[in-house]
């Protein structure tokens, strides 16, 4: 596996919560993490129908535009009773004319579960697909997940996205109730990151 050399890594995201989470995970490795936002890069249209397709789109666009190795994450929640929805469309469920509203998205998700009469526990998982792309067109893919269930009402102010309605297996609190250090030990992104770090550092 090709190793990361140099000190700069671009995170191909405009999502502040995701950028902070990735920067925290990379802190021990002395990497200087910059974001797509820092470089005023446009957000490429996510036209893929899988997490890996969308992550590849974002990573390669950023690497080509900046000449830096670029790390992209595409992630989402898959709910078993909804046949894996929202899945790759997790962020789309939160879109409004004024930006993303994840309280609305979580409410919609729970309403769908109620509508189909999903039995308890309402099992689900978060998936994270990391793609590291180099300016020469090479890339590497790392996938992670965390299993759990959807709960209601929402609980916790930590994290981002759907964290306040996701309770990981083996825990009585949601990701939204965990501090970032606790979450970063067990999250889907941490799982993918562990594979990325073993391969690239």
KAURHU-V369671 format. One record per backbone hydrogen bond with DSSP energy under -0.5 kcal/mol. NH is the residue of the N-H (numbers start at 1). CO is the residue of the C=O. E is the energy in kcal/mol with one decimal. If there is no record, write none. Layout:
BEGIN
NH/CO/E  NH/CO/E
END
This chain:
BEGIN
4/200/-2.7  5/3/-0.5  9/32/-2.3  10/69/-2.5  11/9/-0.5  11/34/-3.4  12/10/-0.7  12/71/-2.6  13/11/-2.4  16/14/-0.8  19/15/-2.7  20/16/-2.5  21/17/-2.0  22/18/-2.5  23/19/-2.7  24/20/-2.4  25/21/-1.9  26/22/-1.8  27/23/-0.9  29/26/-2.2  30/27/-1.6  31/26/-0.8  32/7/-4.4  33/31/-0.9  34/9/-2.2  34/32/-0.6  36/11/-1.7  36/13/-0.8  37/13/-0.9  39/35/-1.2  40/37/-1.7  41/36/-2.6  44/42/-0.7  47/45/-1.5  54/50/-1.9  55/51/-2.6  56/52/-2.3  57/53/-2.1  58/54/-2.1  59/55/-2.5  60/56/-2.6  61/57/-1.8  62/58/-1.9  63/59/-2.4  64/60/-2.5  65/61/-1.8  66/62/-1.7  67/63/-2.3  70/133/-2.8  71/10/-3.2  72/70/-0.5  72/131/-2.7  74/129/-2.2  76/127/-1.9  78/125/-3.1  79/77/-0.5  79/85/-1.7  80/78/-0.5  80/123/-2.0  82/79/-1.2  83/80/-1.8  84/79/-2.5  85/82/-1.6  87/77/-2.3  89/86/-2.6  90/87/-1.9  93/89/-1.7  94/91/-1.6  95/92/-1.4  96/99/-1.2  99/96/-1.8  101/94/-3.2  102/100/-0.5  105/101/-1.7  106/102/-2.7  107/103/-2.2  108/104/-2.4  109/105/-2.4  110/106/-2.5  111/107/-2.4  112/108/-2.1  113/109/-1.9  114/110/-2.4  115/111/-2.5  116/112/-2.0  117/114/-1.0  118/113/-2.4  122/150/-0.6  123/121/-1.6  124/148/-2.5  125/78/-2.0  126/146/-2.1  127/76/-2.7  128/144/-2.6  129/74/-2.2  130/128/-0.5  130/142/-3.4  131/72/-2.5  132/140/-2.4  133/70/-3.0  133/131/-0.6  134/138/-2.6  137/134/-2.2  140/132/-1.6  142/130/-2.6  144/128/-2.8  146/126/-1.9  148/124/-2.5  149/167/-1.9  150/122/-2.8  151/165/-2.3  155/164/-2.6  158/176/-3.2  163/160/-1.7  165/162/-2.1  166/163/-1.6  167/149/-2.8  167/165/-0.6  168/166/-0.6  169/147/-2.2  171/168/-1.8  175/163/-0.8  175/166/-2.2  176/163/-1.5  177/174/-1.4  178/175/-0.9  183/179/-2.5  184/180/-2.5  185/181/-0.6  185/182/-1.0  186/182/-0.7  186/183/-1.2  187/183/-2.3  191/187/-2.1  192/188/-2.1  193/189/-2.7  194/190/-2.3  195/191/-1.3  196/192/-2.1  197/193/-3.3  198/194/-2.1  199/195/-1.6  200/196/-2.3  201/197/-1.9
END
